[in-house]
Amino acid sequence: MKFGRGASADAGWELKRLGVRRVMLVTDPGVAATGYPERIQKAIEAEGIDVVLYDRSRVEPTIDSFQDAVDFALEHEAEGFVSVGGGSSIDTAKVANLVCTHPAPVMDYVNPPVGAGRKPPSPLKPHLAIPTTSGTGSEATTVAVLDIPELKVKTGISHRYLRPTQAIVDPDLTRTLSPEVTSSTGLDVVCHAAESFLSKPFDARERPESPDDRPPYQGSNPVADVWSAKALELGGRYLRRAVADGGDVEGRGFMMLAATMAGVGFGSAGVHIPHACAYPIASTRHEYQPPGYPEDHPFVPHGHSVIVTAPAAFRFTYDAAPERHIHVARLLAPDSSADPGPETLPEVIRQLMKDVGAPRGVAELGYSEDDIPDLLAGALKQQRLLAVAPKAVGEDDLRLIITASMTNW
């Protein structure tokens, strides 16, 4: 990873170092309108590298939008990939790279039980990831997330070979973000880092028969803890500032750094209950039109879909590791309760949500209690994530968490 203001100007140099002669630049229409992809394209072409522009990446990708990118990459015989945008564009480039390198139907690579969980047999083509949002951390992770509307489920493709070859994290590229996008993506950072830090310890999980069977999400571990803890500290200190003032260079810069740090943390340790619940929240209904986002299609922003169940989820997991939950609360809010308990971390998160204008709960995203059975069924499909929870979580537990999250205040 390369971090710093103006670092995106090095894109051409990095690709030349990787030996790429023809790249597919993946972005979405909203990011394309900022002019950043055009500027980065010129920097790449200045190094004698051909660029084919794909600017129709879908915010919150679907299996069809991934397939469209795959078809484009195959048609243009890309030797490498550059993603410029949020997690949606980075994930689109990951999957285009995966299927171009090892051809197969996209569904073959989707995580079970939804897909076949096929493993790529060898590394992929070079991928330079340049995020423009301070949220997903996809530039540092091994996963690509997609919506499958006909199944009313959101899921992922996960393998270590999906992690980009190189990331350039340039805080200047977040200057045009709306407060609403800054809020949602920043809450994603906080939730990533908290879930990672609070996940089941790696040495409490069953050892696989072969290293090849070890999942990318291994559980909390001493290395991931360092990254997650620092991301929590930065998120608690700077997210409110970044949302309040788009010109706050320091606040935006540290949130960009926090996003990548959280990506490293959860890319190793994993996420669990809030993300498992978030996938059906984002995919069961497609009616919510988020303020501050493109209006070409309704969707629930990922950061909002994860944070709405976080207070109830962390109340549920508290007794698995009370001291770690209190530590997360104090990283986010050093002056939090002097009399800590199960409500300490949920209250810290609720207050942060209020301060940055987050939705109050699942109901505000277009759901009623009549939808709880469908949301529950979707969450139960996310066993890859639920396996990382610090305590066993069953159907009744998830039902209570989702019900309690319909409104948080």
C-alpha positions in Angstrom: 0.0 0.0 0.0 1.1 3.5 -0.8 -0.6 6.3 1.2 -0.4 10.1 0.9 -2.0 13.2 -0.6 -1.3 13.2 -4.4 -0.1 9.6 -4.4 -2.5 8.7 -7.2 -0.2 10.5 -9.6 2.1 7.4 -9.2 -0.4 5.1 -10.9 1.5 4.8 -14.2 4.8 4.2 -12.5 3.3 1.4 -10.3 1.7 -0.3 -13.3 5.0 0.0 -15.3 6.8 -1.6 -12.4 4.3 -4.5 -12.5 5.0 -5.0 -16.2 1.5 -4.3 -17.5 1.1 -3.0 -21.0 -2.7 -2.8 -21.4 -5.1 -2.2 -18.5 -8.8 -2.0 -17.9 -9.7 1.0 -15.7 -12.8 0.3 -13.7 -15.0 3.1 -12.3 -18.6 4.2 -11.9 -20.4 7.1 -13.6 -20.5 9.2 -10.4 -16.7 8.9 -9.8 -16.1 9.4 -13.5 -17.9 12.8 -13.3 -15.3 14.0 -10.7 -12.5 13.8 -13.3 -10.3 11.7 -11.1 -10.4 8.6 -13.4 -9.5 10.7 -16.4 -6.6 12.3 -14.5 -5.3 8.8 -13.5 -5.8 7.5 -17.0 -3.5 10.2 -18.3 -0.9 9.4 -15.7 -1.0 5.8 -16.8 -0.8 6.5 -20.5 2.1 8.8 -19.9 4.1 5.7 -19.0 3.2 4.1 -22.4 0.5 1.9 -21.1 -2.8 1.4 -23.0 -6.0 2.1 -21.0 -9.5 0.9 -21.8 -12.1 2.7 -19.7 -15.0 0.8 -18.2 -17.1 3.5 -16.4 -20.4 1.6 -15.8 -19.5 -0.2 -12.6 -22.7 -0.4 -10.5 -22.9 1.0 -7.0 -23.7 -2.1 -4.9 -22.9 -4.6 -7.6 -25.1 -7.4 -8.8 -24.1 -10.7 -10.4 -25.3 -9.2 -13.7 -23.1 -6.1 -13.3 -20.1 -8.3 -12.5 -20.8 -10.3 -15.6 -20.9 -7.2 -17.7 -17.5 -6.2 -16.5 -16.1 -9.6 -17.1 -17.4 -9.6 -20.7 -15.8 -6.2 -21.3 -12.5 -7.3 -19.9 -12.5 -10.4 -22.1 -13.4 -8.4 -25.2 -10.6 -5.9 -24.6 -8.0 -8.5 -23.6 -6.9 -6.7 -20.4 -3.5 -7.6 -19.0 -4.2 -5.8 -15.8 -6.7 -3.8 -13.9 -7.0 -0.4 -12.2 -10.0 0.4 -10.0 -10.8 4.0 -9.2 -13.8 4.3 -6.9 -15.4 2.9 -3.8 -15.7 -0.7 -2.9 -18.1 -1.4 -5.7 -15.6 -0.5 -8.4 -12.8 -2.2 -6.6 -14.9 -5.4 -6.2 -16.0 -5.2 -9.8 -12.3 -5.2 -10.9 -11.5 -8.1 -8.6 -14.2 -10.3 -10.2 -13.4 -9.2 -13.8 -9.8 -10.1 -13.0 -10.7 -13.5 -11.4 -13.0 -14.7 -14.3 -10.7 -13.4 -17.0 -7.7 -15.2 -15.5 -9.6 -18.4 -14.6 -12.7 -18.5 -16.8 -15.9 -19.9 -15.2 -19.4 -18.7 -14.5 -19.3 -16.0 -11.8 -21.7 -18.2 -9.7 -19.1 -20.9 -9.5 -16.9 -18.7 -7.4 -19.6 -17.3 -5.1 -19.3 -18.5 -1.5 -21.3 -21.6 -0.5 -24.1 -22.3 0.2 -25.3 -19.7 -2.4 -22.6 -20.6 -4.9 -20.0 -23.4 -5.5 -17.1 -21.7 -3.8 -14.6 -22.6 -6.5 -11.0 -21.7 -5.7 -8.8 -20.0 -8.3 -5.8 -22.3 -8.9 -3.2 -19.6 -9.3 -2.6 -15.8 -8.8 -4.5 -13.3 -10.9 -3.4 -10.5 -13.2 -2.0 -7.3 -11.6 -4.6 -5.1 -10.0 -3.9 -1.5 -8.8 -6.7 -0.4 -6.5 -7.2 3.4 -5.9 -10.1 4.0 -3.5 -12.1 7.3 -3.6 -14.2 6.6 -0.5 -13.0 6.1 3.1 -15.0 3.1 3.9 -14.8 -0.4 2.5 -11.1 -1.1 2.7 -11.6 -3.3 -0.4 -8.1 -2.3 -1.5 -6.7 -4.4 1.3 -9.2 -7.3 1.4 -9.7 -10.7 -0.2 -13.4 -10.4 -0.8 -15.8 -9.0 -3.4 -19.5 -8.5 -2.5 -22.4 -8.9 -4.8 -26.2 -8.8 -4.8 -28.2 -11.7 -6.4 -31.6 -10.1 -6.8 -33.4 -13.2 -8.0 -32.4 -15.0 -4.8 -32.9 -12.0 -2.6 -29.5 -12.5 -1.1 -26.3 -10.6 -0.9 -23.1 -12.6 -0.6 -19.5 -12.6 -1.7 -16.6 -14.2 -3.4 -13.6 -14.8 -1.1 -10.1 -16.0 -1.8 -6.6 -14.6 -1.0 -5.9 -14.2 -4.7 -8.6 -11.5 -4.9 -6.5 -9.1 -2.8 -5.2 -6.3 -5.1 -1.6 -6.4 -6.0 -1.0 -2.8 -5.0 -3.1 0.0 -3.5 -2.7 3.7 -3.7 -4.6 5.5 -1.0 -4.9 9.2 -1.8 -6.9 11.3 0.7 -7.3 14.1 -2.0 -9.7 11.8 -3.9 -12.4 12.0 -1.1 -12.8 15.8 -1.3 -16.0 15.5 -3.4 -17.8 13.0 -1.2 -21.1 14.2 0.2 -21.6 14.2 4.0 -24.0 11.3 3.6 -21.5 9.1 1.8 -18.8 10.1 4.2 -21.0 9.1 7.1 -22.0 5.7 5.7 -18.6 4.7 4.5 -17.1 5.9 7.8 -19.5 3.8 9.8 -18.5 0.8 7.7 -14.9 1.4 8.9 -16.0 1.5 12.5 -18.1 -1.7 12.1 -15.4 -3.5 10.2 -12.8 -2.8 12.9 -15.1 -3.6 15.8 -16.3 -6.9 14.3 -12.7 -7.9 13.5 -11.5 -7.0 17.0 -14.4 -8.9 18.6 -14.3 -12.0 16.4 -13.7 -15.5 17.6 -9.9 -15.9 18.5 -8.1 -17.6 15.6 -6.7 -20.3 18.0 -10.3 -21.2 19.1 -11.2 -22.3 15.6 -10.7 -25.8 14.3 -7.4 -26.2 12.5 -8.0 -27.1 8.8 -6.5 -30.3 7.4 -4.5 -28.3 4.8 -3.4 -24.6 4.7 -5.3 -24.5 1.4 -8.5 -24.9 3.4 -7.8 -22.1 5.9 -10.4 -19.4 5.3 -9.3 -15.8 4.6 -11.4 -14.8 7.7 -9.4 -16.5 10.5 -10.7 -14.8 13.6 -9.1 -12.2 15.8 -5.4 -12.5 16.1 -2.5 -10.3 17.4 -1.6 -8.9 14.0 -5.2 -8.0 12.9 -5.8 -6.5 16.4 -3.2 -3.8 15.8 -4.8 -2.6 12.6 -8.4 -2.9 13.9 -7.6 -1.0 17.1 -5.9 1.9 15.3 -8.8 2.1 12.8 -11.3 2.3 15.8 -9.2 5.0 17.4 -9.1 7.1 14.2 -12.7 6.5 13.4 -13.8 7.7 16.9 -11.6 10.8 16.6 -12.1 11.9 13.0 -15.4 10.6 11.5 -17.5 13.3 13.0 -15.1 15.9 11.7 -15.0 14.5 8.2 -18.8 14.4 7.9 -19.2 18.0 9.3 -16.6 19.6 7.0 -15.7 18.2 3.6 -12.7 20.6 3.5 -11.2 19.1 6.7 -8.1 17.7 5.1 -6.8 16.2 8.3 -10.1 14.6 9.2 -10.6 13.1 5.7 -7.0 11.9 5.5 -7.2 10.1 8.8 -10.5 8.5 7.8 -8.9 7.3 4.6 -6.1 5.8 6.5 -8.6 4.2 9.0 -10.5 2.6 6.1 -7.4 0.9 4.8 -6.2 -0.1 8.3 -9.7 -1.6 9.0 -9.4 -3.5 5.7 -6.2 -5.1 6.7 -7.7 -6.0 10.1 -10.9 -7.5 9.0 -9.3 -9.0 5.8 -7.4 -11.2 8.3 -9.8 -11.6 11.2 -13.1 -11.3 9.5 -16.5 -9.8 10.2 -19.6 -11.5 11.6 -23.1 -10.8 12.9 -23.7 -7.2 11.7 -22.4 -8.1 8.2 -24.4 -11.3 8.1 -27.5 -9.3 8.9 -26.5 -6.5 6.5 -26.6 -8.7 3.4 -30.3 -9.4 3.5 -31.0 -5.8 4.6 -29.4 -4.7 1.4 -30.9 -7.3 -0.9 -34.4 -8.3 0.3 -36.0 -5.0 -0.8 -34.8 -2.5 -3.3 -36.9 0.6 -2.4 -34.7 2.8 -0.2 -33.2 5.9 -2.0 -30.3 7.0 0.1 -29.7 10.8 0.4 -26.5 12.0 -1.0 -26.0 9.0 -3.3 -26.7 8.6 -7.1 -30.4 8.4 -7.8 -30.2 5.9 -10.8 -31.4 3.0 -8.6 -32.6 2.5 -5.0 -30.3 0.6 -2.6 -29.2 0.5 1.0 -25.6 1.8 1.4 -23.4 -0.8 2.8 -22.3 1.2 5.8 -25.8 1.8 6.9 -26.9 -1.8 6.4 -24.1 -3.0 8.7 -24.3 -0.3 11.4 -28.1 -0.6 12.1 -27.7 -4.0 13.8 -24.3 -3.3 15.4 -25.7 -2.1 18.8 -27.9 -5.2 19.3 -25.2 -7.6 17.9 -22.5 -6.3 20.3 -24.9 -6.4 23.2 -25.4 -10.1 22.4 -21.7 -10.9 22.0 -20.7 -8.9 25.2 -20.4 -11.9 27.5 -18.0 -13.7 25.1 -15.3 -11.2 25.8 -16.4 -8.3 28.1 -13.0 -6.7 28.3 -12.5 -6.5 24.5 -16.0 -4.9 24.1 -15.1 -2.3 26.7 -11.8 -1.7 25.0 -13.5 -1.1 21.6 -15.9 1.4 23.3 -13.0 3.3 24.8 -11.1 3.3 21.6 -14.1 5.0 19.9 -14.9 7.2 22.9 -12.1 7.5 25.5 -14.5 9.2 28.0 -17.2 6.4 27.7 -18.9 5.0 30.8 -16.9 4.7 34.0 -19.2 1.9 35.0 -18.8 -0.4 32.0 -21.2 -3.2 31.1 -23.2 -4.8 28.2 -24.7 -1.4 27.1 -21.4 0.5 27.0 -20.4 -0.3 23.4 -24.0 -0.2 22.0 -24.5 3.2 23.5 -21.1 4.5 22.1 -22.2 3.3 18.6 -25.7 4.7 18.9 -24.3 8.1 19.8 -21.8 8.0 16.9 -24.7 7.1 14.5 -26.8 10.1 15.8 -23.8 12.5 15.4 -23.2 11.6 11.8 -26.9 11.4 10.7 -27.2 7.6 10.3 -30.6 5.9 9.9 -32.2 5.0 13.2 -32.6 1.4 12.4 -33.8 -1.3 10.0 -37.3 0.2 9.7 -35.9 3.4 8.3 -34.4 1.4 5.5 -37.9 0.3 4.3 -38.6 -2.7 6.4 -41.3 -3.7 8.9 -41.6 -6.5 11.4 -43.4 -8.5 8.7 -40.1 -8.7 6.9 -38.2 -10.2 9.8 -38.6 -13.8 8.6 -37.0 -12.9 5.2 -34.2 -11.0 6.8 -33.6 -13.8 9.2 -33.5 -16.4 6.4 -30.9 -14.2 4.5 -28.7 -13.8 7.6 -28.7 -17.5 8.2 -27.3 -18.1 4.8 -24.1 -16.2 5.8 -22.5 -19.1 7.6 -19.0 -18.0 6.4 -19.4 -14.9 8.5 -21.4 -16.3 11.4 -18.6 -18.9 12.0 -16.4 -16.0 13.0 -18.7 -14.6 15.7 -17.2 -14.8 19.2 -20.1 -17.0 20.5 -22.5 -19.4 18.8 -25.4 -17.6 17.2 -28.5 -19.4 16.3 -31.8 -18.6 14.6 -33.5 -17.3 17.7 -30.5 -15.1 18.5 -30.5 -13.5 15.1 -34.3 -13.0 15.2 -33.9 -11.1 18.5 -31.0 -9.0 17.1 -32.9 -8.0 14.0 -36.1 -7.3 15.9 -34.2 -5.1 18.4 -32.6 -3.3 15.5 -35.8 -2.1 13.8 -35.2 1.2 15.7 -32.2 2.0 17.8 -33.5 5.1 19.4 
